[in-house]
Amino acid sequence: MRVISRLFMIIFGAILLGGCVTPYTPEIRESVEIMVINGVITDQEGVQYIQVSRTSPIGHDEGLLHVSNCIVEVQDNKDHIYHFLESSPGIYACQMTAQDLVAGTDYMLTVTTENGKQYYSGVEKLLPSPPIDDILWEQTDKPGTNPNRNTQGVQFFVATDATGEYAKSYRWELEETWEYHSTFQTWAYYDGSIKLGEFPSDTIQNCWRTLRINDFYTYSTRHLTSDHITKLPINHVSDETDRLTITYSLLVKQYSLSETAYDFWKNLEGQSKQTGELYATQPSGIFGNIRSLENPEETVLGYFSASSITEKRILVQPSIEAQTSSSCTPYGLDDATLMAFLGDIGPSLYPVFLFYIDGSPPIYDYVDQHCFDCRMSGGTLERPDYWQ
């Protein structure tokens, strides 16, 4: 069971770089190193990437091992061959133009390792993706981690019309950005002595942080009577973080999928969203469309696909206060203890910002520095161009 769980994480982690699923679990010896080949050709002009790696033996915590010095090629049904060169260990890149990335084109990947072993993918067609019609949101009130109170939050939905010649199967990837402010302004600071009011008080208080959301979502209309995707639930954000306090933005990227690619991603999504232990029940094997030319029975992980991408962004201001405990509590140091504490801080860490209350005499105290400098919580001071 631990072997399968580890393989799942390998597939999921590697394939985010960029055949039908067989429902069985293979017997994999702990000493075996398994090839993992992942890549996606998109209709976005620019550099495309293929990743070639292998697993480390079970019991070794080395993660994926890069496979270098491979010959990596993608061939289309117009007799064009695109040569991917190694740009970093195990990562192969090729610059492709819009003329190389036309909807309706078929692509196939071949990889030849340094020792002459050859691997090939199934043929993947680049299917068109329609514009995203809308990203919708609703405020929610439901049980959370605290049994004594419900959590407030926002549920997002995506709507797409795939009628006509568009692909019938899709995968969505999400990226979130939110604005947050530090708890205190920088009225007082220490740089060998305590100073007041000389440091601009708002320059490091407002930040924006962007993260890729690990979850992904899939949907297909191929067995439905309508190709309208009207209100598919995607990301949910709760008040157990500070994301919804000011302004929150969600970027939705929509990838068209072939039928076999959809089957692969749907199976992967199902495995990742099992409740409780990741593999509380016996999993299906998660196998892609990569095969060994010399040994068709060899286990190879990963998937090569072709996708058109459309995207849409939404900004919301639900003004939902974060229900998290604050770590911005003054230390409660008296004047003598505070000065001794500050004296032990080296100049390389100056300025040291201080909690301050105006009065006669004024009150100073130490507070953890992320309470003043929002960058210390992972964000940047640069306001995104799309921010309102």
N, C-alpha and C positions, 0 to 999 in steps of 0.2 A: 504493500500500500504506500509506503514511504517513497518507493521508487517511482510509482506513477505520479504521486503528488509532485515530486521533484521535476519529473519530465514535463508536467503541465506548466509549472512555473517557467521552465526553460522555453517552451514554445511561446507562451504568452508574452514573456519579457522580450524575447528576441524578435518576434514577428511584428511588434509595434514599431520597428524601425521603418520604418517606411511605410483532386478526385473526390469522390464521395468518402465520407468517414466510414471506416470499417469498424463495426461494433464488437471489438474483442480487445482483450488486454494481453499484450505479448509477454512472453517470459524473457526478461532482459537480465543478463548476467551483470553483476555489479562491476566487473572489470571492463565491460564493453564501453567504448567511446563511440557515440552516435553522431553522425553528420547532421547538422542543422543548417538549412539553407532557406533564407527568407528574402523577399524583395517584392516591390510593387512598382509597376510602370503606371504613371498617371498622365493625364492630359495636360499637366502643368509644365510648360516649357521650362527647361533648366536641367539641373543635374538630377539624375535618377540613381538609386543605390540598390545594391545587392549585398547581403551579409552572408558570409560563409564561415561556419564555426563548427565545433564539435563539443560534445559534453565531456566533462571530466569524469573519471570513474566514480561510482557511488562511494561515498565515504571520504572523498576529497572535496574540500570547499573552495575549489578554484573557479566555479561557475563555468561559463562558456569559454572555450579556448579558441582563439582566432586561428583560422586556417589561411595562411598566406601563400603567395606565389601560384595562385590558380589562374587558369584561363577561363574567363567568364564572358559569355556572349549571349545576346538576345537577338533572335531572328524573327522577322515578321513574314507575313504571307505575300509580301511584295519583293521578296528576295534581298531585303536589306539585312545586314548583320551589324549589330552595334557591339563594339568591344568595350568592356568595362575594365578600367585599370584600378589597381589597388591604391586607394587614397590614404588609408590608414590600416593598421593591422586587421585583416579580415573583412574590410569594407571596400567594395569595388564600386566605382562611379563612372558615369558616362553622361556627357552633355548631349541633350536631345532637343531638337527644335520642334515648333508647333507642327511642321510638316511631317515629322516622325511620329506624331502622337494624335492621329486622326481616329475618331470614333469609327468602329466597325473593323478596325485592323486586328489581326490575330498575332499573338506573340508567344514565343517559346524560349525558355531559358536552358542553357547548357553550361555546366561547370566541369572543368577538368582539373583535378588536383595535381600537385607537383609530382606525385608518384604515378600519375597516369590514370587514376580512377575517374570514371565519367558518370555524371549525374545529369538528368534532364527532367524538365517539368512537363505537365500537360499543356495543351494549347489554351491560352486565355484570350478572349475577345474583349477589346476595349469598348464597353457599352456606354452610351450617352447617359448623363445624369441631368434631370430637370432642375431648374432653380428651386430652392427651398421656398415654399409659399409663405410660411410664417413660423415664428417661434412664439408660442403662447405660454402664459404663466398664470398660476393661481396660488393664493395664499392658503396655507394648510394649518391644521391644528390636529395633532395626533400624538399618541404615546411616544416617548423617547426613552433615553437611558435612565432618566430620573422617574421612579414610580410615583412620585408625589405631584408631578405636574406634567401636562402635555407640552410638547414643543411646538412653537410656531415656526413656519418656514415657507418656502416657495417651491412648488412643483412646476417643472418646465415640460413642455410638449413640443413636438415638431410636426409640421404639416407639409406634405408634398403631393403633387399631382404627377403620377408617372404614366398618364394616359398617352397612347401613341407608341412611338418607336423607342421610348426610353426603356432603360433596364427595369426589371420587375423586382429586383432584390437589392438591398442597400445595407450599408453599415455606417454608423455615425460615431465620430470622435468629437470630443468636447474639450474646450479650453476656457478656463475661467479667469477673470480679472476682477479684483475688488479694491475699493478705496478704503483705507483705514487711517486713523489718526492716533498718535501717541497720547498717552493719558495726560501728561503734563507738558507745559511750555517751558522753554529754557530761560527762565528769568535769572537764575543764579547758577554760577558754576565756579569750580576751583581749578586753578592752574598754578598752584604754589601759594596762592592766597585766594580768599573768596571774593568774587566780583559779582556785581549786580547790574543787570540791564545792559551790558555791553555786547552780549551775544544776540544776534537776531532771533527773536523768540519763535518764529513760525517756519524757519527754513528747513527743519528736520522733523516737523510734526506730521506732515501729510504725505502718505505713501500710497503706492499702487503695487499690488502683487499679482503675478500671473502664474498659473499652474496648469499643467495638462491633467485632465481628469482621467484616472486609470480605467474607469468603467467604459465599455463601449456597448452599442445597441444595434440590433439587427432587426430587419423586417422584410417580408416578401409578400407581394400580391399575386404571385404566379398561380396560386390555386384559388384565388378569390374572383368574384364577379366584377369587382371594381378595382381600378388602379389608383384610387384616391387614398392617400394616407392622411387621415384627417386630424388625429390628435393622439400621436404616439407618445406615451410617457418616456421622458429621458431623465435628466438629472434632477435630484431633489436636494435642496440646501436648507439646513435647519438653523435655529437660533443657538445651537450649541457651539457655534463659531462666531467670529465677528464679521463674516462675509456680507451680511445683509443690513448692517447698521447704517451705511451711507449709500453707496451706489455699487451695484453688482452687474457685471457684464458676462454673458455667455456667448462664446463663439462656437457654432455648430458646423462641422465639416461633414458633408454627405458623400460617401463613396459608392459608386455603382459596383455591383457584383455580378459575376456569372453565376449560374446555378450551382456549380461545384464549389465555387468560392463561398457562396452563401451557406451551403451545407457545412463547410468547414468552420466558418465564423459562428454560425448558429450553435454548433456543437460546443465550440470553445466558450461561447457566452453562457450556455447552459451549465457547463462544468464550473465556471468561475462564480456563478451566482447560487450554487447550492447553499442551503442554510447550514449553520453549525460548522463542523469540521469540513474542510475543503473536500475531502473524500470520505464523508460519513457513509456513503454507499459505494458499491463497486462501480468505478467509472467505465465509460466507453474509451477505447483507444482513440487518440486524437492524431490522425494522420492526414497529411496534405497531399499535394500533387507532385512531389519530387520522388524520383525513382533512380536506382542504380542501374546503369546500362549493363554491367557485367553480372550483377547478382540481383535480380528482381525481388528476391526474398529479404534483402538487406533492409533493416529499419532505418528510414530517413525521416527526419522531422522538418517541419516548416512548410511554407506555401509561397508560390510565386503567382502573382495576380496582376491584372490590369484594371484600372479604375479611372473613371472620370470623376472630378471633384467639383462640387459646388458648395458654397458656404454662405452663412448669414449670421449676423451678430445682433444681440438684443442687450439693451441696458435697462435695468429696473431700479427703482428706489422705494423698496417696501418699508424702509425705516423700522426694521425689526431689531430691537436691542439684543445684543448677545447675552445669553444666560450662562455666562462662565464666571468662575471665581477670578477676581483680580489678583495679580501678583505684584501690584504697584502700591504696596503698603510701606510707608516710611519705617526705617529701622528703629526709630525711637532712641537715637543717640543724643546724649547731652553734649554741650559745646566742647568740653575737653575730650570726650571719647571720639566725637566726630573729627576733631582736628588730628588726633592721633591716627585714626583710621585713614584719613585723607593723606596724611604724611607717608603712609606706607605704599601709596600708589605712585608709580613711576611717571616721569614726564611724558613717556611715550603714549600714555593713556589719557593725557590731557586733551580737551577740557573734561572735567568730571562734573556732570550736571547735578544740581541739588534741589531738593524739595524746599520751597520757600513760602513763608507766610509773613506778609507785611505787618509790622507792629513795632512797638517800643519796649524792649528791643525786638528786632526781627527774629524769626525762627528758621533755622536751617536744619536739614536732616538729609541722610543718604537714602536714595531709592534706586533700585536696579535700573541700569542705564537704558534698557529698552523702553522704559516708561517715558523717556524723553526723546530718544532717537528712534524713529519708526523704522529705519533701515535695519535695525538689529532684530526685527521680527520677520525679515526675509524680503521686504519690499524695496522699491526704488523710488527716488524722489521725482523721476521723470513722468510727467502726466502724459498718458496715451493720447495720440492725435484724435482718436474717435470719442474721447471722453466729453461728457456734457456737464 
